[in-house]
Amino acid sequence: MRIALIADTHLSARSPECVANWHAARRAVGRLSPELTVHLGDITLDGQTHSEELAFAAQLIHDWSTPMLCVPGNHDVGDASGERPLEAPLLDAYVSLFGPDHWSVRQGGWLLLGVNAQLMGSATAQEEAQWRWLEDQVASADSSVRSALFLHRPVLRSMPGESSRGGRYITEDACDRLMTGPLRRSLRVVVSGHTHQYLDIMQDGVRHVWIPSSGFVLPDHMQSRVGEKVVGVGVLGLDDSGVGFDLWCPDGMLRHDLSGMDVFEDMVSSDRKRHAGR
């Protein structure tokens, strides 16, 4: 099975650069003809503040060239453990436009699992229901099935010197529950977005792939460099031999720097107002 992967598209009428890169990705994926595309979240530029961006992005997804499954990002619904709290009405709006926030697909000897990383650490009924659902999915699978996990935030830190998981990764408790719980036997690959960087590492027999943004990169003075700061889309191959992955930057996709985009000042102003209101 071939799966196209796209992340952190940040779609909005306010970000024409991101929309143009989206269309470059759509054309490239159409030529490749994979069976499925997975969007790894941050579909919108700032759907939490500009809710109209959810509908804007949903229309673009409707015109995508393959079936698409999505998981939410912090810019879409907020985050349980970050500076922008998870908002239940936005999660409801997300589900109505993009489909379930967690899902499973069984294909051949593989179980594909998409989860809502934004719930992790929220201590809500929704979070516990998702954990129960994940455990049920694994328990009902044949013992020979291998699993692939898709979520917005990365699971593991890649740099020993990093002192905090805040902002970049899921919570430590959620990480432990994913990596040492029921998934441990079958898990082969974890695919995430969020960082706007590309990384591909193996740890304890599990491959961790970070998909970069299709929209833009963040300069080093705004974000520490852990992986490669590129834009692109990925192709994941899952078969009896294991996991294969390719990353490429399609024709027409440009490596925009967020600090040079017209919308950057709007985003900075919105963040200032949000912090001032606390």
DOKEVO-723264 format. One record per residue (C-alpha): residue number from 1; x, y, z. Coordinates in Angstrom, 1 decimal, decimal comma. Layout:
SITE_NUM_X_Y_Z
...
END
This chain:
SITE_1_0,0_0,0_0,0
SITE_2_1,2_3,5_-0,9
SITE_3_0,1_6,4_1,3
SITE_4_0,8_10,0_0,5
SITE_5_1,6_12,2_3,5
SITE_6_1,1_15,9_3,9
SITE_7_1,4_18,1_7,0
SITE_8_1,1_21,6_8,3
SITE_9_-0,5_23,0_5,2
SITE_10_-1,8_26,1_7,0
SITE_11_-4,5_26,7_4,5
SITE_12_-6,2_30,1_4,5
SITE_13_-7,2_32,9_2,1
SITE_14_-4,7_34,9_4,2
SITE_15_-1,8_32,6_3,1
SITE_16_-1,8_32,3_-0,7
SITE_17_1,8_30,9_-0,5
SITE_18_0,5_27,9_1,4
SITE_19_-2,5_27,5_-1,0
SITE_20_-0,2_27,5_-4,0
SITE_21_2,1_24,9_-2,4
SITE_22_-1,0_22,8_-1,6
SITE_23_-2,0_22,8_-5,3
SITE_24_1,6_21,8_-6,3
SITE_25_1,3_18,8_-3,8
SITE_26_-2,2_17,9_-5,2
SITE_27_-0,9_17,7_-8,7
SITE_28_2,1_15,7_-7,7
SITE_29_0,0_13,2_-5,7
SITE_30_-2,4_12,9_-8,5
SITE_31_0,4_11,8_-10,8
SITE_32_1,6_9,3_-8,3
SITE_33_-1,9_7,8_-7,6
SITE_34_-1,4_6,4_-4,1
SITE_35_-4,4_4,6_-2,5
SITE_36_-4,7_7,1_0,3
SITE_37_-3,5_10,4_1,6
SITE_38_-3,1_11,1_5,3
SITE_39_-3,0_14,8_6,5
SITE_40_-1,1_15,0_9,7
SITE_41_-2,7_18,2_11,1
SITE_42_-2,5_21,9_11,2
SITE_43_-4,7_21,9_8,2
SITE_44_-5,5_25,6_8,7
SITE_45_-3,3_28,6_9,2
SITE_46_-5,1_29,5_12,4
SITE_47_-8,6_27,9_12,5
SITE_48_-8,7_28,3_16,3
SITE_49_-8,9_32,1_15,9
SITE_50_-10,3_32,3_12,4
SITE_51_-12,9_29,5_12,3
SITE_52_-13,8_30,3_8,7
SITE_53_-10,5_28,8_7,7
SITE_54_-11,8_25,3_8,6
SITE_55_-14,5_25,5_5,9
SITE_56_-11,9_27,0_3,5
SITE_57_-9,5_24,1_4,0
SITE_58_-12,3_21,5_3,8
SITE_59_-13,2_22,7_0,3
SITE_60_-9,6_22,3_-0,8
SITE_61_-9,5_18,8_0,7
SITE_62_-12,8_17,9_-1,1
SITE_63_-10,9_18,6_-4,4
SITE_64_-7,9_16,5_-3,5
SITE_65_-6,9_13,8_-5,9
SITE_66_-7,2_10,7_-3,6
SITE_67_-9,2_9,7_-0,6
SITE_68_-7,9_11,6_2,4
SITE_69_-7,9_10,9_6,2
SITE_70_-6,9_13,7_8,6
SITE_71_-5,9_14,1_12,2
SITE_72_-6,2_17,5_13,9
SITE_73_-3,4_19,9_14,8
SITE_74_-3,1_22,6_17,4
SITE_75_-3,9_25,3_14,8
SITE_76_-7,1_23,5_14,0
SITE_77_-8,6_22,8_17,5
SITE_78_-6,1_23,9_20,1
SITE_79_-4,0_21,7_22,3
SITE_80_-4,4_20,0_25,7
SITE_81_-0,8_20,6_26,9
SITE_82_0,2_23,8_25,1
SITE_83_-0,4_27,5_25,3
SITE_84_-3,6_27,4_23,3
SITE_85_-6,2_25,2_25,1
SITE_86_-8,2_22,6_23,3
SITE_87_-11,6_24,0_22,4
SITE_88_-14,5_21,4_22,3
SITE_89_-16,7_23,5_19,9
SITE_90_-13,8_23,6_17,5
SITE_91_-13,3_19,9_17,8
SITE_92_-16,9_19,4_16,9
SITE_93_-16,6_21,7_13,9
SITE_94_-13,4_19,8_12,8
SITE_95_-15,3_16,5_12,9
SITE_96_-18,2_17,8_11,0
SITE_97_-15,9_19,1_8,2
SITE_98_-13,0_16,6_8,1
SITE_99_-14,4_13,4_9,6
SITE_100_-13,4_11,5_12,7
SITE_101_-10,5_12,8_14,7
SITE_102_-9,3_9,2_15,2
SITE_103_-9,7_6,3_12,8
SITE_104_-8,4_2,9_11,7
SITE_105_-7,8_1,2_8,4
SITE_106_-7,0_-2,4_7,9
SITE_107_-5,1_-3,2_4,7
SITE_108_-3,4_-6,5_4,1
SITE_109_-1,2_-7,2_7,1
SITE_110_-1,2_-3,6_8,3
SITE_111_-3,4_-1,7_10,7
SITE_112_-3,3_2,1_10,2
SITE_113_-4,2_4,1_13,2
SITE_114_-4,8_7,8_13,2
SITE_115_-5,2_9,5_16,7
SITE_116_-5,9_13,0_18,0
SITE_117_-2,7_14,1_19,7
SITE_118_-4,4_17,3_20,8
SITE_119_-6,4_15,3_23,3
SITE_120_-3,4_13,8_25,0
SITE_121_-2,9_15,3_28,4
SITE_122_-6,3_16,8_28,6
SITE_123_-7,6_14,4_31,3
SITE_124_-11,0_14,6_29,5
SITE_125_-13,6_11,9_28,8
SITE_126_-12,8_12,3_25,1
SITE_127_-9,1_11,4_25,8
SITE_128_-10,0_8,3_27,8
SITE_129_-12,4_7,2_25,2
SITE_130_-9,7_7,5_22,5
SITE_131_-7,3_5,4_24,6
SITE_132_-10,0_2,7_25,1
SITE_133_-10,7_2,8_21,3
SITE_134_-7,0_2,4_20,5
SITE_135_-6,6_-0,5_22,9
SITE_136_-9,7_-2,2_21,4
SITE_137_-8,3_-1,8_17,9
SITE_138_-5,1_-3,5_18,8
SITE_139_-6,8_-6,2_20,8
SITE_140_-9,1_-7,1_17,9
SITE_141_-6,2_-7,4_15,4
SITE_142_-4,6_-10,6_14,4
SITE_143_-1,3_-11,3_16,2
SITE_144_0,6_-11,1_12,9
SITE_145_-0,7_-7,6_12,1
SITE_146_1,8_-4,7_12,0
SITE_147_0,6_-1,2_12,9
SITE_148_1,4_2,3_11,7
SITE_149_0,5_5,3_13,9
SITE_150_-0,3_8,7_12,5
SITE_151_-0,6_11,8_14,7
SITE_152_0,2_15,5_14,7
SITE_153_2,8_15,8_17,3
SITE_154_6,0_13,7_17,4
SITE_155_6,2_11,0_20,1
SITE_156_9,9_10,9_21,0
SITE_157_12,5_13,5_21,6
SITE_158_15,4_13,1_19,1
SITE_159_18,0_15,3_20,9
SITE_160_19,4_14,1_24,3
SITE_161_20,0_17,7_25,3
SITE_162_16,4_18,8_25,0
SITE_163_15,2_19,7_28,5
SITE_164_11,4_19,9_27,9
SITE_165_8,8_18,2_25,8
SITE_166_6,5_21,3_25,9
SITE_167_5,4_22,6_22,6
SITE_168_7,0_20,1_20,3
SITE_169_6,1_16,6_21,6
SITE_170_3,1_14,8_23,1
SITE_171_3,2_14,5_26,9
SITE_172_5,6_12,1_28,5
SITE_173_2,7_10,1_30,0
SITE_174_1,1_9,7_26,6
SITE_175_4,4_8,8_25,0
SITE_176_4,9_6,0_27,6
SITE_177_1,4_4,7_27,1
SITE_178_1,8_4,6_23,3
SITE_179_5,3_3,1_23,2
SITE_180_5,1_0,6_26,1
SITE_181_1,3_-0,2_26,1
SITE_182_-0,7_-2,5_23,9
SITE_183_0,8_-1,1_20,7
SITE_184_4,3_-2,1_21,6
SITE_185_4,1_-5,6_20,0
SITE_186_2,8_-4,5_16,6
SITE_187_4,1_-0,9_16,1
SITE_188_6,5_-0,5_13,3
SITE_189_6,3_3,2_12,3
SITE_190_5,1_6,5_13,8
SITE_191_4,4_9,3_11,4
SITE_192_3,9_12,9_12,6
SITE_193_4,0_16,5_11,5
SITE_194_4,0_19,8_13,6
SITE_195_7,7_20,5_13,7
SITE_196_8,0_21,9_10,1
SITE_197_11,2_19,8_9,9
SITE_198_12,1_16,4_8,4
SITE_199_13,6_13,6_10,5
SITE_200_13,8_9,9_10,0
SITE_201_15,1_7,8_12,9
SITE_202_14,9_4,3_14,4
SITE_203_14,4_3,8_18,1
SITE_204_13,7_0,4_19,8
SITE_205_12,7_-1,1_16,5
SITE_206_10,2_1,6_15,6
SITE_207_10,8_4,0_12,8
SITE_208_9,8_7,7_13,5
SITE_209_9,2_9,9_10,5
SITE_210_8,6_13,6_10,8
SITE_211_6,9_15,1_7,7
SITE_212_7,8_18,7_7,1
SITE_213_5,3_21,4_6,3
SITE_214_4,1_21,8_2,8
SITE_215_3,6_25,5_3,4
SITE_216_6,7_27,1_5,0
SITE_217_9,7_26,7_7,2
SITE_218_10,5_28,7_10,4
SITE_219_13,9_30,5_10,6
SITE_220_16,4_29,3_13,2
SITE_221_15,9_32,4_15,4
SITE_222_12,3_31,4_15,8
SITE_223_12,7_27,6_16,1
SITE_224_15,7_25,4_17,1
SITE_225_16,9_23,1_14,4
SITE_226_16,5_19,4_15,1
SITE_227_15,8_18,0_11,6
SITE_228_16,0_19,4_8,1
SITE_229_14,1_22,6_7,4
SITE_230_12,6_21,8_4,0
SITE_231_9,1_21,8_2,5
SITE_232_7,7_18,7_0,9
SITE_233_5,3_15,7_0,9
SITE_234_6,0_12,1_1,7
SITE_235_5,1_8,7_0,4
SITE_236_4,9_5,8_2,8
SITE_237_5,1_2,2_1,4
SITE_238_3,8_-0,6_3,6
SITE_239_4,0_-4,2_2,5
SITE_240_5,1_-7,6_3,6
SITE_241_8,8_-6,5_3,5
SITE_242_8,2_-3,7_5,9
SITE_243_8,3_0,1_5,7
SITE_244_9,6_2,3_2,9
SITE_245_9,6_6,1_2,8
SITE_246_10,4_8,8_0,2
SITE_247_10,3_12,5_0,7
SITE_248_10,2_14,9_-2,2
SITE_249_9,5_18,5_-3,0
SITE_250_7,2_18,6_-6,0
SITE_251_7,5_21,0_-8,9
SITE_252_6,0_24,3_-8,0
SITE_253_6,3_23,9_-4,2
SITE_254_8,4_26,8_-2,9
SITE_255_10,4_26,9_0,4
SITE_256_8,7_30,0_2,0
SITE_257_10,1_31,5_5,2
SITE_258_7,3_32,4_7,6
SITE_259_9,0_35,6_8,7
SITE_260_8,9_36,9_5,1
SITE_261_5,2_36,1_4,4
SITE_262_2,7_38,9_4,5
SITE_263_0,5_37,1_7,0
SITE_264_3,3_36,9_9,6
SITE_265_2,6_40,3_11,2
SITE_266_-1,1_39,3_11,6
SITE_267_-0,1_36,1_13,4
SITE_268_2,3_38,0_15,7
SITE_269_-0,5_40,5_16,5
SITE_270_-3,0_37,7_17,2
SITE_271_-0,6_36,1_19,6
SITE_272_0,0_39,3_21,5
SITE_273_-3,7_39,9_21,9
SITE_274_-4,2_36,4_23,1
SITE_275_-1,5_36,7_25,7
SITE_276_-2,8_40,2_26,8
SITE_277_-6,2_38,7_27,5
SITE_278_-5,0_36,3_30,1
END
